Amino acid sequence: MATSSVIGKKNKMGQTYTDPWYMMHEAPRTPSFFTGSEVIKEAIRRASCDVMIAYPITPQSEAAALIGELFVEGYVGDYFRGESEFAVMSECAGAAFGGARVFTTTAGPGTMRAMENFPMWAGARLPIQMIVTCRGINSPLSIQPDTLEISYLLNTGMLVWHAETAQDFFDWILIGYLVAEEPDVHLPLALCCDGFFVTHTKDVVQLTPADMCLPPYDPYRSPVPCMDMECPPVRMMRDPFVMKSNYISYATHASWQQEVWAAVERSRKHTIRWLDGLIEVDNGDADILIVSSGTAVSQGREAKALLEEEGIDVGIVKIKTLRPWPGEEIREATKHAKHIIVPEFNIIGWLAREIRATIPNSDRVFAGPHVGGGMTMPPEIIAADIKALLGIKTAALAGRGS
């Protein structure tokens, strides 16, 4: 985030550089009926983004095309299509090395083809924001939502947030730059959503005024040198330690990985401030808690309503950020729960594994229900699993495709 000296000045589009806290918390909002992809466009309109690099892959192609329209209108500094997903992420790195505020989008196989770049982004301390519109990655391929790819991103050193709604998407894109660009953080952010469920459905979203925008990125607040005419493109290796000795190489590499993960932890205080906490709890005193992230939270809310009609008390814990991981918050929120249900839009249950590794008495965690390959998760399925845990007999639900 740039210094406050630009606040109140206008950019070439006539937008006013606005104090971010005022813009996100106090400025008037206008309800608009948009798809998630359109919401991405509206957030970037207000993000003072220097460079957007695109490569089409469903379900993020529409968002990439819409941001191309912003470039034509003048709201994005530069925009082009890369040769491949891997090339896009490499080109994003080049732009960020040069001091640009960078944005890109990807999905499914595109995420996997570019995976080598993401630990490099984190190690180079590049605050790139990448939207991940999750879809199937395993064969046979599916373009429908499947959050398996998130589990791969959790170990890259990136910040990883998982949006439930289009409103989350709009707010978190803007807030994401504010957190990622803090000098004591300065890491890339993977802002994930469940493709189609968020990107291609319409919802009412409260938008900030279009004539307000974030202050521009100031690359000279970076904890590592920005690449310019006085700092050649060797950013962290001006004295190539790999040519000195193996010991120095190993020690440097290991200590820098520790610093990257320390920066993830340092993002915690900024994220808590801007997102009003890393988790959100509804009826946390209930014996039964549904703990989830993304649109599984929405399905959990529907299941909660169904169960309450039958007199079964259920609470919801929405996990907003996966990195930093809200371990202490989850332990506190679940300390009295007898049953913890973790519905997920993937087959392997990576979120349930994270929760089990976090809390005491982890046998309380029920990993499921799971759906994969883009299948929907009717709230009746979640409700039926909760009843089964309680020993309540229910009528058998019809099998898929029956």
C-alpha positions in Angstrom: 0.0 0.0 0.0 1.4 3.4 -0.9 2.0 6.2 1.5 -0.8 8.4 2.5 0.5 11.3 0.4 -1.6 10.2 -2.6 -4.9 10.0 -0.6 -7.4 12.4 -2.1 -5.6 12.6 -5.5 -7.1 11.4 -8.7 -5.9 8.8 -11.2 -6.2 9.1 -15.0 -9.7 7.6 -14.9 -10.9 10.2 -12.4 -11.0 7.8 -9.5 -9.9 9.2 -6.1 -7.2 7.4 -4.2 -9.0 6.7 -1.0 -8.0 5.7 2.5 -8.5 1.9 2.4 -10.1 1.6 5.8 -12.7 4.3 4.9 -13.3 2.7 1.5 -13.9 -0.8 2.9 -15.6 0.0 6.1 -17.3 3.4 6.0 -17.9 4.4 2.3 -21.5 4.0 1.1 -22.3 0.7 -0.8 -24.5 0.1 -3.7 -26.3 -3.3 -4.1 -25.7 -4.9 -7.5 -26.8 -8.2 -9.0 -23.6 -9.8 -10.5 -22.0 -13.1 -11.2 -18.8 -13.9 -9.3 -16.8 -13.2 -12.5 -18.4 -9.8 -12.8 -17.6 -9.1 -9.2 -13.9 -9.9 -9.9 -14.0 -7.2 -12.7 -15.6 -4.7 -10.3 -13.0 -5.3 -7.6 -10.1 -4.9 -10.0 -11.7 -1.7 -11.3 -11.0 -0.3 -7.8 -7.7 -2.0 -7.1 -5.2 0.3 -9.0 -3.8 -2.8 -10.7 -0.7 -2.3 -12.8 -0.6 -5.6 -14.7 -3.0 -8.4 -15.4 -1.8 -11.5 -17.3 -4.4 -14.0 -18.6 -4.6 -17.5 -20.0 -8.1 -18.9 -20.6 -9.2 -22.0 -18.7 -12.7 -22.7 -17.5 -14.2 -21.4 -15.2 -12.0 -18.3 -14.9 -12.0 -17.4 -18.6 -14.9 -15.0 -18.3 -13.2 -13.0 -15.5 -10.0 -12.8 -17.5 -12.0 -11.5 -20.5 -13.8 -8.9 -18.4 -10.6 -7.6 -17.0 -9.5 -7.2 -20.6 -12.4 -4.8 -21.0 -11.1 -2.9 -18.0 -7.7 -2.6 -19.7 -9.4 -1.1 -22.8 -11.3 1.3 -20.6 -8.0 2.4 -18.9 -8.5 0.9 -15.4 -5.6 -1.6 -15.7 -2.1 -0.5 -16.6 -1.1 -3.4 -18.9 -2.8 -6.6 -20.0 -1.8 -9.5 -22.2 -2.3 -13.2 -22.7 0.5 -15.6 -21.8 1.6 -18.6 -23.9 0.6 -21.1 -21.3 -0.4 -21.3 -17.6 3.3 -21.8 -16.7 4.3 -18.8 -18.8 1.6 -16.6 -17.2 2.9 -17.3 -13.7 6.5 -16.7 -14.8 5.4 -13.4 -16.5 3.5 -12.4 -13.3 6.8 -12.9 -11.4 8.7 -10.7 -13.9 6.1 -7.9 -13.5 6.2 -8.1 -9.7 10.0 -8.1 -9.7 9.8 -4.8 -11.5 7.5 -3.3 -8.9 4.0 -3.7 -10.4 0.8 -4.6 -8.6 0.0 -7.9 -10.4 -3.2 -9.9 -10.8 -4.0 -13.1 -12.5 -6.6 -15.9 -12.5 -6.4 -19.7 -13.0 -8.2 -22.9 -12.4 -7.7 -26.6 -12.0 -5.2 -28.1 -14.4 -3.9 -24.5 -15.0 -3.0 -24.3 -11.3 -1.2 -27.6 -11.5 0.8 -26.8 -14.7 2.0 -23.6 -13.1 2.7 -25.0 -9.6 6.5 -24.6 -9.8 6.1 -20.9 -9.9 4.2 -20.5 -6.6 7.0 -21.4 -4.1 9.2 -19.2 -6.2 6.7 -16.3 -5.8 6.7 -16.8 -2.1 10.5 -17.2 -1.8 11.0 -14.0 -3.9 8.4 -12.2 -1.7 6.2 -11.2 -4.6 2.8 -9.9 -3.5 1.0 -11.2 -6.6 -2.7 -11.9 -6.2 -4.1 -15.0 -8.0 -7.7 -16.0 -8.1 -8.2 -19.7 -8.1 -11.6 -20.7 -9.4 -11.4 -24.4 -8.3 -12.3 -27.2 -10.7 -11.4 -30.8 -11.2 -7.8 -31.7 -11.7 -7.8 -35.4 -11.8 -8.7 -37.7 -14.8 -11.3 -38.0 -16.1 -11.2 -34.2 -16.2 -14.1 -32.2 -15.0 -14.7 -28.4 -15.4 -17.0 -28.5 -12.4 -16.0 -27.3 -9.0 -13.6 -29.5 -6.9 -11.3 -28.1 -4.3 -8.6 -30.7 -4.5 -6.2 -28.1 -5.9 -6.3 -26.0 -2.8 -4.5 -28.8 -0.9 -1.5 -28.4 -3.2 -1.4 -24.7 -2.6 -1.3 -25.0 1.1 2.4 -25.9 1.1 3.8 -23.3 -1.3 4.3 -20.4 1.2 1.5 -18.4 -0.3 -1.3 -16.9 1.7 -4.5 -19.0 0.9 -8.0 -17.7 1.5 -11.2 -19.5 0.6 -14.2 -17.3 -0.3 -17.8 -18.5 0.4 -19.7 -15.9 -1.6 -19.4 -13.2 -4.3 -19.4 -10.6 -1.5 -16.4 -12.3 0.1 -14.8 -12.2 -3.4 -15.3 -8.5 -3.9 -14.1 -7.4 -0.4 -11.2 -9.9 -0.2 -9.6 -9.1 -3.5 -9.2 -5.5 -2.4 -8.3 -6.4 1.2 -5.9 -9.1 -0.2 -3.6 -6.4 -1.7 -3.6 -4.5 1.6 -2.5 -7.6 3.6 -0.1 -9.1 1.0 1.7 -5.8 0.4 2.5 -5.1 4.1 6.3 -4.9 4.4 6.4 -7.6 7.1 4.3 -9.9 4.9 4.9 -9.3 1.2 3.8 -12.7 0.0 1.6 -13.8 -2.8 -2.1 -14.6 -2.2 -4.2 -17.4 -3.6 -7.8 -16.3 -3.3 -9.8 -19.4 -4.0 -13.5 -20.0 -4.7 -15.5 -23.0 -5.8 -15.8 -22.5 -9.5 -19.3 -22.1 -11.1 -20.9 -22.1 -7.7 -19.5 -18.6 -7.2 -18.2 -17.5 -10.6 -21.2 -18.3 -12.7 -24.2 -17.7 -10.3 -25.6 -14.3 -9.6 -25.9 -12.7 -6.2 -26.5 -9.3 -4.7 -23.2 -7.8 -3.8 -22.7 -4.5 -2.0 -20.1 -2.5 -4.0 -18.0 0.4 -2.9 -18.2 3.6 -5.1 -16.7 3.1 -8.5 -15.0 6.5 -8.3 -12.9 5.3 -5.3 -9.8 3.1 -5.6 -7.0 1.8 -3.6 -3.7 3.8 -3.3 -1.1 2.5 -5.8 1.4 -0.1 -4.8 4.7 1.3 -3.5 7.4 -1.3 -4.4 10.0 0.5 -2.3 8.3 -0.6 0.9 9.2 -4.2 -0.1 11.4 -6.1 2.4 13.6 -7.1 -0.6 14.9 -4.8 -3.2 12.8 -3.9 -6.2 14.4 -4.6 -9.5 15.3 -1.3 -11.1 18.2 0.3 -12.9 20.2 0.4 -9.6 19.3 -3.1 -8.5 20.0 -5.8 -11.2 17.6 -8.7 -11.6 19.2 -11.0 -9.0 16.9 -9.8 -6.2 18.0 -12.2 -3.4 21.3 -13.6 -4.9 23.5 -10.6 -5.6 26.4 -12.7 -4.1 25.6 -16.1 -5.6 26.0 -18.3 -2.5 25.4 -21.4 -4.5 28.9 -20.9 -6.0 30.6 -20.5 -2.6 29.9 -23.7 -0.7 27.2 -26.3 -0.3 27.0 -25.5 3.4 26.2 -21.8 2.8 23.8 -22.8 0.1 21.9 -25.2 2.3 21.8 -22.8 5.3 20.6 -19.9 3.2 17.9 -21.9 1.6 16.6 -23.4 4.8 16.7 -20.1 6.7 14.8 -18.3 3.9 12.1 -20.9 3.9 11.7 -20.3 7.6 11.4 -16.6 6.9 8.7 -17.2 4.3 6.6 -19.1 6.7 7.3 -16.6 9.4 5.9 -14.0 7.1 2.7 -16.1 6.6 2.4 -16.0 10.4 3.0 -12.2 10.5 0.1 -11.8 8.1 -2.2 -13.1 10.8 -2.6 -9.7 12.7 -3.3 -7.8 9.5 -5.7 -10.4 8.2 -7.6 -10.5 11.5 -8.0 -6.7 11.4 -9.2 -6.5 7.8 -11.3 -9.7 7.7 -12.7 -9.3 11.2 -11.1 -12.6 12.3 -9.9 -15.7 10.5 -13.1 -17.6 11.3 -16.7 -16.7 11.8 -18.8 -18.6 14.3 -22.6 -18.9 14.5 -24.1 -20.7 17.5 -20.8 -21.9 18.7 -22.1 -23.4 22.0 -23.9 -26.2 20.1 -22.8 -29.8 20.7 -22.8 -30.3 16.9 -20.6 -28.0 14.8 -20.3 -27.9 11.0 -16.8 -26.6 10.2 -16.0 -25.8 6.6 -14.8 -23.3 4.1 -16.0 -22.0 0.7 -19.5 -22.9 -0.5 -19.6 -25.9 1.8 -20.3 -23.3 4.4 -23.4 -22.2 2.5 -24.6 -25.8 2.3 -23.9 -26.2 6.0 -26.1 -23.2 6.7 -29.0 -24.8 4.8 -28.4 -28.1 6.7 -28.4 -26.2 10.0 -31.8 -24.7 9.1 -33.3 -28.1 8.2 -32.1 -29.7 11.4 -33.3 -26.9 13.6 -36.8 -27.5 12.2 -36.5 -30.9 13.8 -35.2 -29.5 17.1 -31.6 -30.4 16.5 -29.2 -27.6 17.6 -26.3 -27.1 15.2 -23.6 -24.4 15.0 -21.4 -23.2 12.1 -17.7 -22.4 11.9 -16.7 -20.7 8.7 -13.0 -20.8 8.0 -11.9 -17.8 6.0 -8.2 -18.3 5.7 -6.3 -21.5 5.3 -2.9 -19.9 5.4 -2.5 -18.5 7.9 -4.2 -21.4 9.5 -6.5 -20.4 12.3 -5.5 -23.2 14.7 -6.0 -21.4 18.0 -9.4 -20.0 16.8 -10.6 -23.4 15.7 -9.5 -25.0 19.0 -11.4 -22.3 21.0 -14.5 -22.5 18.8 -14.7 -26.3 19.0 -13.7 -26.9 22.6 -17.2 -27.8 23.8 -18.4 -29.6 20.6 -19.2 -33.3 20.8 -19.4 -33.8 17.0 -17.5 -31.8 14.4 -18.7 -32.3 10.8 -16.5 -31.2 7.9 -18.3 -31.2 4.5 -16.0 -30.8 1.6 -16.2 -30.4 -2.2 -13.3 -32.9 -2.7 -12.9 -36.6 -2.2 -9.7 -36.6 0.0 -10.9 -34.5 2.9 -7.9 -32.2 3.2 -9.7 -29.8 5.5 -10.8 -32.5 7.9 -7.1 -33.6 8.1 -6.0 -30.1 9.0 -8.7 -29.8 11.6 -7.9 -33.2 13.1 -4.2 -32.2 13.4 -5.2 -29.0 15.2 -7.6 -30.0 17.9 -7.5 -32.3 21.0 -9.8 -35.3 20.9 -9.8 -35.4 17.2 -12.0 -38.5 17.0 -14.8 -35.9 17.3 -14.2 -35.0 13.7 -16.4 -36.6 11.0 -14.7 -36.1 7.7 -17.6 -35.7 5.3 -19.8 -35.7 3.5 -17.5 -35.5 0.5 -18.5 -34.9 -3.1 -16.0 -34.8 -6.0 -15.8 -34.0 -9.6 -18.2 -31.1 -9.4 -21.2 -32.9 -7.9 -23.5 -30.8 -5.8 -23.9 -31.3 -2.0 -27.5 -31.1 -1.0 -28.0 -30.0 2.6 -30.1 -33.1 3.1 -26.9 -35.1 2.8 -25.2 -33.2 5.5 -28.3 -33.4 7.7 -28.5 -37.1 7.2 -24.9 -37.7 8.2 -25.4 -35.6 11.4 -28.5 -37.7 12.2 -26.6 -40.9 11.7 -23.9 -39.6 14.1 -26.7 -39.0 16.7 -28.2 -42.4 16.1 -31.3 -41.0 14.5 -32.8 -43.2 11.8 -33.6 -41.5 8.5 -35.2 -42.5 5.3 -32.6 -43.6 2.7 -31.8 -40.9 0.2 -31.9 -41.8 -3.4 -28.5 -42.6 -4.9 -27.0 -40.2 -7.5 -28.2 -41.0 -11.0 -31.1 -43.1 -9.7 
